[in-house]
Amino acid sequence: MKNKIRELFETMSFTMYVPTKILFGAGMLNELHKQKLPGKKALIVISNGKSTRSNGYLTRTEEQLRLAGVKSDVFDKIQPNPLKATVMEGAAFAKKNNCDFVVALGGGSCIDSAKAIAIMAVNDGDLWDYVASGTGKKKPIINEPLPIIAISTTAGTGSEADAGCVVTNPDTNEKVGIKTPALFPKICIEDPELMKSVSAAFTAYQGFDALSHSLEGYVSKFANLMSDMYAITAIENVGRYLSRAVKDGSDMKAREHVAFGNILSGTVMCVGTTSSQHSLEHALSAYHENLPHGAGLIMLSRAYFTNIIEHHVCDDRFIRMAKAMGMENTKAPMDFITMLERLLQECGAADLKMSDYGITPDEFPKMAENAMGPMGGLFACDRVQLAKEDCIAIYKKSYK
């Protein structure tokens, strides 16, 4: 009885602080100029690819800023897995051009990079001085980061409405996060019209990243009433609409539902936590920068969640997630894996191979150490505690 009472209080407690103003819906980019913007000179951060320009998103954003009386400069060097050196270059560019706020225009990599640039544009030293894990020097961020506006062109990370960013240091093979309330964007624009041009494969990868935040959050030992509400609704929206968005990128209803789930999943990370699956994936892409984060999560997901189910620590939660994904009459926790496999098949993502990205099984021990080291904090969120051998086993079961 005492244990049940303690569990009740643990799952009811939460702290919520999500100050970002969110403009959600098709066409919302057109509302940017009407907002109270946090400065007069913006640094627009975009990727080193062509899509932001070729699809007209950059021109539209520049025009919105012009209508608001704001000048802007563009930094266009962000990689799919943002690197520390690029962030430092962006910060120097922002200083040189006297930018007083940052506009992230792109996916999670651009938004995470913009947040790190916002820190380093007004603070001395190196980004890794302010990283609190791994080889980071754990220094406090003295000066308030530049204000951030996030305009998302993908539905994946939830970074547009949360307080963290993840950056890779290739010199140390660390892919780690910085989290502080100062990194909440002032404004988030989640406009599904900007997501129509995302390829089918990357729609699947990014959507699965969004889904994973809520799947992990729902089975985390720090799940609570508030995170449960956001997570299960996100799972319903992404789980039931992602395959439609993959099959037809112009299906705006599907895009809207996946984008909505993405925003909710970002909030899950603000009121709850993810889990060690994210640590295990970050170790993969820390060593192999060409691996999309969502693709890595897909590869790990079946073995990772099956391991939790086999320990029977939260069977009811897996049953509830299977129902949220569309299996209404489920009574067995492994039905969740059935629904997960069905979604991956429908999205054409069930047969992704680590070997296609140059990953080899002999790397698994160092990857397990990496996951439990720089990103080790997420292991404390697990209901089933993983040892190094368990991590290696999950990698091996996921390997193709």
C-alpha positions as YAML, in Angstrom:
chain: A
units: angstrom
residues:
- id: 1
  name: MET
  ca: [0.00, 0.00, 0.00]
- id: 2
  name: LYS
  ca: [2.81, 2.42, 0.88]
- id: 3
  name: ASN
  ca: [4.48, 1.73, -2.46]
- id: 4
  name: LYS
  ca: [1.25, 2.48, -4.31]
- id: 5
  name: ILE
  ca: [0.79, 5.75, -2.44]
- id: 6
  name: ARG
  ca: [4.39, 6.75, -3.16]
- id: 7
  name: GLU
  ca: [3.97, 5.91, -6.86]
- id: 8
  name: LEU
  ca: [0.79, 8.01, -7.01]
- id: 9
  name: PHE
  ca: [2.54, 11.06, -5.63]
- id: 10
  name: GLU
  ca: [5.59, 10.56, -7.86]
- id: 11
  name: THR
  ca: [3.49, 10.39, -11.01]
- id: 12
  name: MET
  ca: [1.33, 13.39, -10.09]
- id: 13
  name: SER
  ca: [4.19, 15.81, -9.40]
- id: 14
  name: PHE
  ca: [5.50, 18.04, -12.19]
- id: 15
  name: THR
  ca: [7.01, 21.45, -12.87]
- id: 16
  name: MET
  ca: [5.89, 23.26, -15.99]
- id: 17
  name: TYR
  ca: [7.46, 26.32, -17.58]
- id: 18
  name: VAL
  ca: [6.98, 26.73, -21.34]
- id: 19
  name: PRO
  ca: [7.09, 30.46, -22.11]
- id: 20
  name: THR
  ca: [7.35, 30.23, -25.92]
- id: 21
  name: LYS
  ca: [4.60, 31.90, -27.94]
- id: 22
  name: ILE
  ca: [3.51, 29.30, -30.52]
- id: 23
  name: LEU
  ca: [1.90, 30.23, -33.82]
- id: 24
  name: PHE
  ca: [0.56, 26.95, -35.18]
- id: 25
  name: GLY
  ca: [-1.12, 26.25, -38.50]
- id: 26
  name: ALA
  ca: [-0.86, 26.53, -42.26]
- id: 27
  name: GLY
  ca: [0.13, 30.03, -43.37]
- id: 28
  name: MET
  ca: [1.39, 31.16, -39.97]
- id: 29
  name: LEU
  ca: [4.73, 32.35, -41.40]
- id: 30
  name: ASN
  ca: [2.74, 35.25, -42.86]
- id: 31
  name: GLU
  ca: [1.97, 36.40, -39.30]
- id: 32
  name: LEU
  ca: [5.60, 36.91, -38.28]
- id: 33
  name: HIS
  ca: [5.71, 40.61, -39.15]
- id: 34
  name: LYS
  ca: [2.75, 41.27, -36.85]
- id: 35
  name: GLN
  ca: [4.57, 39.97, -33.78]
- id: 36
  name: LYS
  ca: [6.60, 41.98, -31.30]
- id: 37
  name: LEU
  ca: [10.11, 41.05, -32.39]
- id: 38
  name: PRO
  ca: [13.00, 41.08, -29.88]
- id: 39
  name: GLY
  ca: [15.47, 43.23, -31.85]
- id: 40
  name: LYS
  ca: [16.31, 45.24, -34.96]
- id: 41
  name: LYS
  ca: [18.99, 43.07, -36.64]
- id: 42
  name: ALA
  ca: [18.39, 39.36, -37.11]
- id: 43
  name: LEU
  ca: [20.81, 36.57, -37.89]
- id: 44
  name: ILE
  ca: [18.88, 34.05, -40.00]
- id: 45
  name: VAL
  ca: [20.35, 30.58, -39.50]
- id: 46
  name: ILE
  ca: [19.72, 28.05, -42.29]
- id: 47
  name: SER
  ca: [21.26, 24.77, -43.44]
- id: 48
  name: ASN
  ca: [24.04, 24.33, -45.97]
- id: 49
  name: GLY
  ca: [21.55, 22.73, -48.37]
- id: 50
  name: LYS
  ca: [19.44, 24.35, -51.07]
- id: 51
  name: SER
  ca: [15.84, 23.71, -50.01]
- id: 52
  name: THR
  ca: [15.30, 26.78, -47.82]
- id: 53
  name: ARG
  ca: [16.23, 29.03, -50.73]
- id: 54
  name: SER
  ca: [14.77, 27.01, -53.58]
- id: 55
  name: ASN
  ca: [11.38, 26.65, -51.87]
- id: 56
  name: GLY
  ca: [11.20, 30.39, -51.18]
- id: 57
  name: TYR
  ca: [11.17, 30.07, -47.38]
- id: 58
  name: LEU
  ca: [14.21, 32.30, -46.91]
- id: 59
  name: THR
  ca: [12.84, 35.04, -49.16]
- id: 60
  name: ARG
  ca: [9.51, 34.94, -47.35]
- id: 61
  name: THR
  ca: [11.19, 35.16, -43.94]
- id: 62
  name: GLU
  ca: [13.38, 38.05, -45.02]
- id: 63
  name: GLU
  ca: [10.27, 39.86, -46.30]
- id: 64
  name: GLN
  ca: [8.43, 39.28, -43.03]
- id: 65
  name: LEU
  ca: [11.35, 40.76, -41.12]
- id: 66
  name: ARG
  ca: [11.53, 43.71, -43.52]
- id: 67
  name: LEU
  ca: [7.83, 44.41, -42.99]
- id: 68
  name: ALA
  ca: [8.51, 44.47, -39.26]
- id: 69
  name: GLY
  ca: [11.33, 47.00, -39.74]
- id: 70
  name: VAL
  ca: [14.07, 44.45, -39.05]
- id: 71
  name: LYS
  ca: [17.29, 44.06, -41.04]
- id: 72
  name: SER
  ca: [18.86, 40.63, -41.44]
- id: 73
  name: ASP
  ca: [21.95, 38.67, -42.42]
- id: 74
  name: VAL
  ca: [22.08, 34.98, -43.34]
- id: 75
  name: PHE
  ca: [24.36, 32.27, -41.96]
- id: 76
  name: ASP
  ca: [23.97, 29.21, -44.20]
- id: 77
  name: LYS
  ca: [26.46, 26.57, -43.07]
- id: 78
  name: ILE
  ca: [24.54, 24.27, -40.70]
- id: 79
  name: GLN
  ca: [25.08, 20.51, -41.16]
- id: 80
  name: PRO
  ca: [22.49, 17.75, -40.52]
- id: 81
  name: ASN
  ca: [24.22, 16.97, -37.21]
- id: 82
  name: PRO
  ca: [25.35, 20.44, -36.04]
- id: 83
  name: LEU
  ca: [29.05, 20.74, -35.20]
- id: 84
  name: LYS
  ca: [30.71, 22.86, -32.53]
- id: 85
  name: ALA
  ca: [33.04, 24.56, -35.01]
- id: 86
  name: THR
  ca: [30.12, 25.67, -37.18]
- id: 87
  name: VAL
  ca: [28.32, 27.06, -34.15]
- id: 88
  name: MET
  ca: [31.40, 29.05, -33.17]
- id: 89
  name: GLU
  ca: [31.69, 30.38, -36.74]
- id: 90
  name: GLY
  ca: [28.04, 31.41, -36.64]
- id: 91
  name: ALA
  ca: [28.51, 33.20, -33.33]
- id: 92
  name: ALA
  ca: [31.48, 35.14, -34.72]
- id: 93
  name: PHE
  ca: [29.37, 36.06, -37.76]
- id: 94
  name: ALA
  ca: [26.57, 37.32, -35.50]
- id: 95
  name: LYS
  ca: [29.02, 39.48, -33.51]
- id: 96
  name: LYS
  ca: [30.65, 40.89, -36.65]
- id: 97
  name: ASN
  ca: [27.28, 41.91, -38.07]
- id: 98
  name: ASN
  ca: [25.90, 43.29, -34.77]
- id: 99
  name: CYS
  ca: [22.90, 40.95, -34.76]
- id: 100
  name: ASP
  ca: [20.73, 41.31, -31.66]
- id: 101
  name: PHE
  ca: [18.53, 38.24, -32.13]
- id: 102
  name: VAL
  ca: [18.58, 34.93, -34.00]
- id: 103
  name: VAL
  ca: [15.99, 33.47, -36.38]
- id: 104
  name: ALA
  ca: [16.28, 29.73, -36.93]
- id: 105
  name: LEU
  ca: [14.74, 28.71, -40.25]
- id: 106
  name: GLY
  ca: [14.87, 24.98, -40.81]
- id: 107
  name: GLY
  ca: [14.75, 21.68, -38.97]
- id: 108
  name: GLY
  ca: [16.07, 20.63, -35.61]
- id: 109
  name: SER
  ca: [19.70, 21.02, -36.62]
- id: 110
  name: CYS
  ca: [19.18, 24.67, -37.56]
- id: 111
  name: ILE
  ca: [17.18, 25.39, -34.42]
- id: 112
  name: ASP
  ca: [19.70, 23.68, -32.14]
- id: 113
  name: SER
  ca: [22.54, 25.50, -33.88]
- id: 114
  name: ALA
  ca: [20.74, 28.83, -33.57]
- id: 115
  name: LYS
  ca: [20.39, 28.28, -29.83]
- id: 116
  name: ALA
  ca: [24.08, 27.50, -29.43]
- id: 117
  name: ILE
  ca: [24.97, 30.50, -31.60]
- id: 118
  name: ALA
  ca: [22.74, 32.67, -29.38]
- id: 119
  name: ILE
  ca: [24.81, 31.58, -26.38]
- id: 120
  name: MET
  ca: [28.22, 32.10, -27.93]
- id: 121
  name: ALA
  ca: [27.39, 35.43, -29.62]
- id: 122
  name: VAL
  ca: [27.39, 37.06, -26.17]
- id: 123
  name: ASN
  ca: [29.64, 34.81, -24.07]
- id: 124
  name: ASP
  ca: [33.41, 34.34, -24.12]
- id: 125
  name: GLY
  ca: [35.39, 31.20, -24.79]
- id: 126
  name: ASP
  ca: [34.28, 27.98, -26.44]
- id: 127
  name: LEU
  ca: [30.85, 26.34, -26.53]
- id: 128
  name: TRP
  ca: [32.25, 23.33, -24.66]
- id: 129
  name: ASP
  ca: [33.05, 25.62, -21.73]
- id: 130
  name: TYR
  ca: [29.30, 25.66, -21.05]
- id: 131
  name: VAL
  ca: [28.53, 21.98, -21.59]
- id: 132
  name: ALA
  ca: [27.70, 20.28, -18.29]
- id: 133
  name: SER
  ca: [28.53, 16.68, -19.22]
- id: 134
  name: GLY
  ca: [31.38, 14.67, -20.72]
- id: 135
  name: THR
  ca: [34.45, 16.79, -21.38]
- id: 136
  name: GLY
  ca: [32.47, 20.03, -20.97]
- id: 137
  name: LYS
  ca: [33.86, 22.50, -18.47]
- id: 138
  name: LYS
  ca: [30.48, 23.06, -16.79]
- id: 139
  name: LYS
  ca: [30.83, 26.85, -16.62]
- id: 140
  name: PRO
  ca: [27.68, 28.90, -16.01]
- id: 141
  name: ILE
  ca: [26.29, 30.92, -18.90]
- id: 142
  name: ILE
  ca: [26.98, 34.43, -17.62]
- id: 143
  name: ASN
  ca: [25.35, 36.55, -20.30]
- id: 144
  name: GLU
  ca: [21.76, 36.00, -21.41]
- id: 145
  name: PRO
  ca: [21.74, 34.36, -24.88]
- id: 146
  name: LEU
  ca: [20.40, 36.40, -27.76]
- id: 147
  name: PRO
  ca: [16.62, 36.06, -28.17]
- id: 148
  name: ILE
  ca: [15.56, 33.28, -30.54]
- id: 149
  name: ILE
  ca: [12.72, 32.92, -33.02]
- id: 150
  name: ALA
  ca: [12.25, 29.38, -34.36]
- id: 151
  name: ILE
  ca: [10.56, 28.77, -37.71]
- id: 152
  name: SER
  ca: [10.36, 25.03, -38.22]
- id: 153
  name: THR
  ca: [10.37, 23.47, -41.67]
- id: 154
  name: THR
  ca: [10.24, 19.91, -40.31]
- id: 155
  name: ALA
  ca: [8.24, 18.00, -37.69]
- id: 156
  name: GLY
  ca: [10.84, 16.22, -35.64]
- id: 157
  name: THR
  ca: [12.88, 17.53, -32.75]
- id: 158
  name: GLY
  ca: [10.44, 19.76, -30.85]
- id: 159
  name: SER
  ca: [13.41, 22.09, -30.32]
- id: 160
  name: GLU
  ca: [11.35, 25.02, -31.59]
- id: 161
  name: ALA
  ca: [9.44, 25.08, -28.29]
- id: 162
  name: ASP
  ca: [11.83, 23.63, -25.71]
- id: 163
  name: ALA
  ca: [14.80, 24.79, -23.67]
- id: 164
  name: GLY
  ca: [17.65, 22.72, -25.04]
- id: 165
  name: CYS
  ca: [19.99, 22.14, -27.95]
- id: 166
  name: VAL
  ca: [22.26, 19.27, -29.00]
- id: 167
  name: VAL
  ca: [25.64, 19.82, -30.69]
- id: 168
  name: THR
  ca: [28.40, 17.42, -31.74]
- id: 169
  name: ASN
  ca: [32.08, 17.81, -30.90]
- id: 170
  name: PRO
  ca: [33.84, 15.56, -33.45]
- id: 171
  name: ASP
  ca: [37.18, 15.95, -31.65]
- id: 172
  name: THR
  ca: [35.79, 14.01, -28.67]
- id: 173
  name: ASN
  ca: [32.94, 12.10, -30.40]
- id: 174
  name: GLU
  ca: [30.45, 13.71, -28.04]
- id: 175
  name: LYS
  ca: [26.91, 14.60, -29.09]
- id: 176
  name: VAL
  ca: [25.47, 16.29, -26.03]
- id: 177
  name: GLY
  ca: [22.95, 18.85, -24.95]
- id: 178
  name: ILE
  ca: [22.87, 22.23, -23.27]
- id: 179
  name: LYS
  ca: [19.65, 22.97, -21.44]
- id: 180
  name: THR
  ca: [18.62, 26.23, -19.80]
- id: 181
  name: PRO
  ca: [15.33, 28.16, -19.68]
- id: 182
  name: ALA
  ca: [17.15, 31.01, -21.45]
- id: 183
  name: LEU
  ca: [17.04, 28.90, -24.65]
- id: 184
  name: PHE
  ca: [13.27, 28.81, -24.95]
- id: 185
  name: PRO
  ca: [12.49, 30.62, -28.23]
- id: 186
  name: LYS
  ca: [10.50, 33.81, -27.81]
- id: 187
  name: ILE
  ca: [8.33, 32.84, -30.76]
- id: 188
  name: CYS
  ca: [7.82, 29.50, -32.50]
- id: 189
  name: ILE
  ca: [6.18, 29.29, -35.91]
- id: 190
  name: GLU
  ca: [4.97, 25.77, -36.72]
- id: 191
  name: ASP
  ca: [3.64, 26.14, -40.26]
- id: 192
  name: PRO
  ca: [2.89, 22.78, -41.93]
- id: 193
  name: GLU
  ca: [2.98, 24.44, -45.36]
- id: 194
  name: LEU
  ca: [6.75, 24.74, -44.92]
- id: 195
  name: MET
  ca: [7.00, 20.97, -44.45]
- id: 196
  name: LYS
  ca: [5.41, 19.91, -47.76]
- id: 197
  name: SER
  ca: [8.77, 19.78, -49.51]
- id: 198
  name: VAL
  ca: [10.41, 17.35, -47.05]
- id: 199
  name: SER
  ca: [11.18, 14.02, -48.74]
- id: 200
  name: ALA
  ca: [9.32, 10.87, -47.78]
- id: 201
  name: ALA
  ca: [12.38, 9.35, -46.09]
- id: 202
  name: PHE
  ca: [13.11, 12.39, -43.98]
- id: 203
  name: THR
  ca: [9.46, 12.87, -43.14]
- id: 204
  name: ALA
  ca: [9.64, 9.37, -41.65]
- id: 205
  name: TYR
  ca: [12.93, 9.99, -39.81]
- id: 206
  name: GLN
  ca: [11.84, 13.33, -38.38]
- id: 207
  name: GLY
  ca: [8.39, 12.09, -37.50]
- id: 208
  name: PHE
  ca: [9.84, 9.14, -35.67]
- id: 209
  name: ASP
  ca: [12.08, 11.48, -33.67]
- id: 210
  name: ALA
  ca: [8.97, 13.36, -32.57]
- id: 211
  name: LEU
  ca: [7.20, 10.10, -31.78]
- id: 212
  name: SER
  ca: [10.19, 8.79, -29.82]
- id: 213
  name: HIS
  ca: [10.20, 11.78, -27.48]
- id: 214
  name: SER
  ca: [6.70, 10.86, -26.38]
- id: 215
  name: LEU
  ca: [7.15, 7.07, -26.42]
- id: 216
  name: GLU
  ca: [10.20, 7.42, -24.19]
- id: 217
  name: GLY
  ca: [8.53, 10.05, -22.06]
- id: 218
  name: TYR
  ca: [5.47, 7.91, -21.49]
- id: 219
  name: VAL
  ca: [7.49, 4.94, -20.19]
- id: 220
  name: SER
  ca: [10.08, 7.05, -18.34]
- id: 221
  name: LYS
  ca: [10.04, 6.69, -14.58]
- id: 222
  name: PHE
  ca: [9.58, 10.47, -14.40]
- id: 223
  name: ALA
  ca: [6.31, 10.40, -16.32]
- id: 224
  name: ASN
  ca: [3.62, 12.46, -14.62]
- id: 225
  name: LEU
  ca: [0.05, 13.62, -15.16]
- id: 226
  name: MET
  ca: [1.06, 16.53, -17.34]
- id: 227
  name: SER
  ca: [3.68, 14.74, -19.44]
- id: 228
  name: ASP
  ca: [1.29, 11.80, -19.88]
- id: 229
  name: MET
  ca: [-1.39, 14.11, -21.28]
- id: 230
  name: TYR
  ca: [0.98, 15.61, -23.84]
- id: 231
  name: ALA
  ca: [2.71, 12.32, -24.68]
- id: 232
  name: ILE
  ca: [-0.33, 10.17, -25.33]
- id: 233
  name: THR
  ca: [-1.92, 12.87, -27.50]
- id: 234
  name: ALA
  ca: [1.33, 13.22, -29.45]
- id: 235
  name: ILE
  ca: [1.48, 9.44, -29.94]
- id: 236
  name: GLU
  ca: [-2.08, 9.48, -31.29]
- id: 237
  name: ASN
  ca: [-1.35, 12.29, -33.73]
- id: 238
  name: VAL
  ca: [2.03, 11.10, -35.01]
- id: 239
  name: GLY
  ca: [1.26, 7.39, -34.79]
- id: 240
  name: ARG
  ca: [-1.93, 7.64, -36.84]
- id: 241
  name: TYR
  ca: [-0.89, 10.27, -39.40]
- id: 242
  name: LEU
  ca: [2.85, 9.87, -40.06]
- id: 243
  name: SER
  ca: [2.46, 7.20, -42.76]
- id: 244
  name: ARG
  ca: [-0.01, 9.44, -44.59]
- id: 245
  name: ALA
  ca: [2.45, 12.33, -44.56]
- id: 246
  name: VAL
  ca: [5.18, 10.00, -45.82]
- id: 247
  name: LYS
  ca: [3.06, 8.66, -48.68]
- id: 248
  name: ASP
  ca: [1.75, 12.09, -49.73]
- id: 249
  name: GLY
  ca: [3.76, 15.10, -48.64]
- id: 250
  name: SER
  ca: [1.02, 17.45, -49.81]
- id: 251
  name: ASP
  ca: [-1.57, 15.86, -47.50]
- id: 252
  name: MET
  ca: [-1.99, 18.92, -45.29]
- id: 253
  name: LYS
  ca: [-4.24, 17.23, -42.76]
- id: 254
  name: ALA
  ca: [-1.55, 14.60, -42.15]
- id: 255
  name: ARG
  ca: [1.19, 17.25, -42.03]
- id: 256
  name: GLU
  ca: [-0.79, 19.27, -39.50]
- id: 257
  name: HIS
  ca: [-1.38, 16.31, -37.20]
- id: 258
  name: VAL
  ca: [2.28, 15.26, -37.29]
- id: 259
  name: ALA
  ca: [3.40, 18.84, -36.68]
- id: 260
  name: PHE
  ca: [0.97, 19.10, -33.77]
- id: 261
  name: GLY
  ca: [2.35, 15.88, -32.31]
- id: 262
  name: ASN
  ca: [5.85, 17.27, -32.71]
- id: 263
  name: ILE
  ca: [5.02, 20.39, -30.70]
- id: 264
  name: LEU
  ca: [3.42, 18.28, -27.97]
- id: 265
  name: SER
  ca: [6.46, 16.00, -27.85]
- id: 266
  name: GLY
  ca: [8.67, 19.03, -27.36]
- id: 267
  name: THR
  ca: [6.56, 19.93, -24.34]
- id: 268
  name: VAL
  ca: [6.92, 16.36, -23.01]
- id: 269
  name: MET
  ca: [10.64, 17.11, -22.68]
- id: 270
  name: CYS
  ca: [9.83, 20.28, -20.72]
- id: 271
  name: VAL
  ca: [7.55, 18.66, -18.15]
- id: 272
  name: GLY
  ca: [9.01, 15.15, -18.19]
- id: 273
  name: THR
  ca: [11.99, 13.41, -19.78]
- id: 274
  name: THR
  ca: [13.03, 11.15, -22.60]
- id: 275
  name: SER
  ca: [15.10, 8.05, -21.83]
- id: 276
  name: SER
  ca: [18.32, 6.21, -22.64]
- id: 277
  name: GLN
  ca: [17.23, 5.35, -26.19]
- id: 278
  name: HIS
  ca: [18.23, 8.89, -27.08]
- id: 279
  name: SER
  ca: [21.62, 8.41, -25.45]
- id: 280
  name: LEU
  ca: [22.16, 5.18, -27.38]
- id: 281
  name: GLU
  ca: [21.32, 6.92, -30.66]
- id: 282
  name: HIS
  ca: [23.46, 9.97, -29.97]
- id: 283
  name: ALA
  ca: [26.42, 7.64, -29.58]
- id: 284
  name: LEU
  ca: [25.69, 6.20, -33.03]
- id: 285
  name: SER
  ca: [25.55, 9.56, -34.79]
- id: 286
  name: ALA
  ca: [28.40, 11.03, -32.72]
- id: 287
  name: TYR
  ca: [30.70, 8.56, -34.48]
- id: 288
  name: HIS
  ca: [28.81, 8.58, -37.79]
- id: 289
  name: GLU
  ca: [27.71, 12.13, -38.59]
- id: 290
  name: ASN
  ca: [25.89, 11.09, -41.78]
- id: 291
  name: LEU
  ca: [23.34, 9.07, -39.78]
- id: 292
  name: PRO
  ca: [20.08, 11.04, -39.35]
- id: 293
  name: HIS
  ca: [19.04, 11.05, -35.71]
- id: 294
  name: GLY
  ca: [15.54, 9.77, -36.47]
- id: 295
  name: ALA
  ca: [16.90, 6.94, -38.60]
- id: 296
  name: GLY
  ca: [19.11, 5.85, -35.72]
- id: 297
  name: LEU
  ca: [16.13, 5.87, -33.36]
- id: 298
  name: ILE
  ca: [14.17, 3.74, -35.81]
- id: 299
  name: MET
  ca: [16.97, 1.18, -35.92]
- id: 300
  name: LEU
  ca: [17.10, 0.91, -32.13]
- id: 301
  name: SER
  ca: [13.41, 1.14, -31.33]
- id: 302
  name: ARG
  ca: [12.22, -2.46, -31.57]
- id: 303
  name: ALA
  ca: [15.03, -3.94, -29.49]
- id: 304
  name: TYR
  ca: [15.01, -1.04, -27.03]
- id: 305
  name: PHE
  ca: [11.29, -1.12, -26.21]
- id: 306
  name: THR
  ca: [11.11, -4.93, -26.29]
- id: 307
  name: ASN
  ca: [13.75, -4.99, -23.55]
- id: 308
  name: ILE
  ca: [11.53, -2.83, -21.33]
- id: 309
  name: ILE
  ca: [8.44, -4.91, -22.07]
- id: 310
  name: GLU
  ca: [10.26, -8.13, -21.17]
- id: 311
  name: HIS
  ca: [10.85, -6.73, -17.66]
- id: 312
  name: HIS
  ca: [7.10, -6.02, -17.19]
- id: 313
  name: VAL
  ca: [7.70, -2.72, -15.36]
- id: 314
  name: CYS
  ca: [4.88, -0.80, -17.07]
- id: 315
  name: ASP
  ca: [2.78, -3.20, -19.15]
- id: 316
  name: ASP
  ca: [-0.25, -0.94, -18.89]
- id: 317
  name: ARG
  ca: [1.62, 1.92, -20.50]
- id: 318
  name: PHE
  ca: [2.63, -0.12, -23.52]
- id: 319
  name: ILE
  ca: [-0.97, -1.28, -23.89]
- id: 320
  name: ARG
  ca: [-2.15, 2.32, -23.75]
- id: 321
  name: MET
  ca: [0.42, 3.36, -26.39]
- id: 322
  name: ALA
  ca: [-0.68, 0.53, -28.70]
- id: 323
  name: LYS
  ca: [-4.27, 1.78, -28.39]
- id: 324
  name: ALA
  ca: [-3.17, 5.33, -29.10]
- id: 325
  name: MET
  ca: [-1.49, 4.13, -32.29]
- id: 326
  name: GLY
  ca: [-4.69, 2.46, -33.47]
- id: 327
  name: MET
  ca: [-5.03, -1.03, -31.96]
- id: 328
  name: GLU
  ca: [-8.17, -0.42, -29.93]
- id: 329
  name: ASN
  ca: [-8.71, -3.95, -28.54]
- id: 330
  name: THR
  ca: [-5.18, -4.66, -27.37]
- id: 331
  name: LYS
  ca: [-4.55, -6.32, -24.01]
- id: 332
  name: ALA
  ca: [-0.87, -7.34, -24.37]
- id: 333
  name: PRO
  ca: [2.14, -5.02, -24.09]
- id: 334
  name: MET
  ca: [3.86, -6.67, -27.09]
- id: 335
  name: ASP
  ca: [1.00, -5.36, -29.22]
- id: 336
  name: PHE
  ca: [2.87, -2.07, -29.02]
- id: 337
  name: ILE
  ca: [5.78, -3.66, -30.90]
- id: 338
  name: THR
  ca: [3.28, -4.94, -33.47]
- id: 339
  name: MET
  ca: [1.97, -1.40, -33.99]
- id: 340
  name: LEU
  ca: [5.49, 0.00, -34.07]
- id: 341
  name: GLU
  ca: [6.50, -2.50, -36.76]
- id: 342
  name: ARG
  ca: [3.33, -1.74, -38.73]
- id: 343
  name: LEU
  ca: [4.08, 1.99, -38.68]
- id: 344
  name: LEU
  ca: [7.66, 1.45, -39.80]
- id: 345
  name: GLN
  ca: [6.50, -0.80, -42.63]
- id: 346
  name: GLU
  ca: [3.92, 1.76, -43.76]
- id: 347
  name: CYS
  ca: [6.57, 4.49, -43.70]
- id: 348
  name: GLY
  ca: [9.07, 2.36, -45.66]
- id: 349
  name: ALA
  ca: [11.52, 2.56, -42.76]
- id: 350
  name: ALA
  ca: [11.45, -0.97, -41.34]
- id: 351
  name: ASP
  ca: [14.58, -2.20, -43.10]
- id: 352
  name: LEU
  ca: [17.08, 0.57, -42.30]
- id: 353
  name: LYS
  ca: [20.59, -0.84, -41.82]
- id: 354
  name: MET
  ca: [23.35, 0.43, -39.56]
- id: 355
  name: SER
  ca: [25.83, -1.10, -41.99]
- id: 356
  name: ASP
  ca: [24.65, 1.29, -44.71]
- id: 357
  name: TYR
  ca: [26.05, 4.14, -42.61]
- id: 358
  name: GLY
  ca: [29.41, 2.48, -41.99]
- id: 359
  name: ILE
  ca: [28.59, 1.25, -38.49]
- id: 360
  name: THR
  ca: [30.29, -2.03, -37.52]
- id: 361
  name: PRO
  ca: [29.60, -4.31, -34.52]
- id: 362
  name: ASP
  ca: [33.12, -3.89, -33.17]
- id: 363
  name: GLU
  ca: [32.17, -0.27, -32.36]
- id: 364
  name: PHE
  ca: [29.38, -1.22, -29.98]
- id: 365
  name: PRO
  ca: [31.47, -1.35, -26.77]
- id: 366
  name: LYS
  ca: [32.84, 2.17, -27.30]
- id: 367
  name: MET
  ca: [29.39, 3.40, -28.29]
- id: 368
  name: ALA
  ca: [27.89, 1.94, -25.12]
- id: 369
  name: GLU
  ca: [30.56, 3.72, -23.09]
- id: 370
  name: ASN
  ca: [29.86, 6.94, -24.99]
- id: 371
  name: ALA
  ca: [26.11, 6.68, -24.40]
- id: 372
  name: MET
  ca: [26.58, 6.04, -20.68]
- id: 373
  name: GLY
  ca: [29.20, 8.79, -20.40]
- id: 374
  name: PRO
  ca: [28.46, 12.18, -22.02]
- id: 375
  name: MET
  ca: [24.73, 11.41, -22.32]
- id: 376
  name: GLY
  ca: [24.54, 9.19, -19.25]
- id: 377
  name: GLY
  ca: [22.02, 11.36, -17.41]
- id: 378
  name: LEU
  ca: [19.11, 9.94, -19.41]
- id: 379
  name: PHE
  ca: [19.81, 6.44, -18.05]
- id: 380
  name: ALA
  ca: [18.56, 7.72, -14.69]
- id: 381
  name: CYS
  ca: [15.15, 8.19, -16.33]
- id: 382
  name: ASP
  ca: [14.74, 4.49, -17.16]
- id: 383
  name: ARG
  ca: [12.42, 2.11, -15.32]
- id: 384
  name: VAL
  ca: [14.77, -0.71, -16.37]
- id: 385
  name: GLN
  ca: [18.39, 0.09, -15.57]
- id: 386
  name: LEU
  ca: [20.79, -0.76, -18.38]
- id: 387
  name: ALA
  ca: [24.36, -1.93, -17.85]
- id: 388
  name: LYS
  ca: [27.00, -1.61, -20.55]
- id: 389
  name: GLU
  ca: [26.34, -5.23, -21.58]
- id: 390
  name: ASP
  ca: [22.63, -4.44, -22.00]
- id: 391
  name: CYS
  ca: [23.43, -1.49, -24.26]
- id: 392
  name: ILE
  ca: [25.70, -3.65, -26.40]
- id: 393
  name: ALA
  ca: [22.97, -6.29, -26.62]
- id: 394
  name: ILE
  ca: [20.44, -3.69, -27.85]
- id: 395
  name: TYR
  ca: [22.93, -2.52, -30.49]
- id: 396
  name: LYS
  ca: [23.54, -6.11, -31.61]
- id: 397
  name: LYS
  ca: [19.83, -6.95, -31.85]
- id: 398
  name: SER
  ca: [19.30, -3.75, -33.88]
- id: 399
  name: TYR
  ca: [22.16, -4.39, -36.27]
- id: 400
  name: LYS
  ca: [21.66, -5.21, -39.93]
...
